[in-house]
Amino acid sequence: MFKRFLAILLAFALAGCASVDVAQYAAEKPTLDLRRYFDGTIDGWGMFQDRSGNVVTRFHVVIDAKWNGDTGTLDESFEYTDGKREKRVWTIVKDGDRYTGTAGDVVGTATGQAAGNALRWTYALALPVDGRVWNMDMDDWMVLMDDRTMLNKTTMSKFGVRAGEVTIAFRKR
């Protein structure tokens, strides 16, 4: 009886870890091409919510983006409602429908895949919290709504436990 209970519990746990495959969005329009969308200046308005859903902070980000062939630079300038400012500069490389990226506070290399109007982007972010740095796992989804608007939702987790979510609405100038 106990073994059966453990088997059922394990099956539910593994099902909870299953993720959505970006390929299911292949027919969705408009088609997302990061080179086309992230070219020029993009504004974003976002918030971070803790795992209880409480809004912890809000921010505005301005992205200056440019591409040289299949290599892009996204220069992000964040301003939070408490006045704090941050900068992140991504270098992104396109290879077919796949992307890789690096930034100063990204641990290793981010990887992503696009299909239709969606991109799934995963990476570890070195996040300073209370004098320590935590490498948070980021599961980032971008969905292109029209030529100028994109929505972005990122789930942050550590050791498989959801710590919070970042939601951003982007608007291309």
Secondary structure as UniProt FT lines:
FT   HELIX           2..17
FT   HELIX           22..25
FT   TURN            26..27
FT   HELIX           34..37
FT   STRAND          40..50
FT   TURN            51..52
FT   STRAND          55..68
FT   TURN            69..70
FT   STRAND          71..80
FT   TURN            81..82
FT   STRAND          85..95
FT   TURN            96..97
FT   STRAND          98..102
FT   TURN            104..105
FT   STRAND          106..115
FT   TURN            116..117
FT   STRAND          118..129
FT   TURN            130..131
FT   STRAND          132..144
FT   STRAND          149..158
FT   TURN            159..160
FT   STRAND          161..172
//
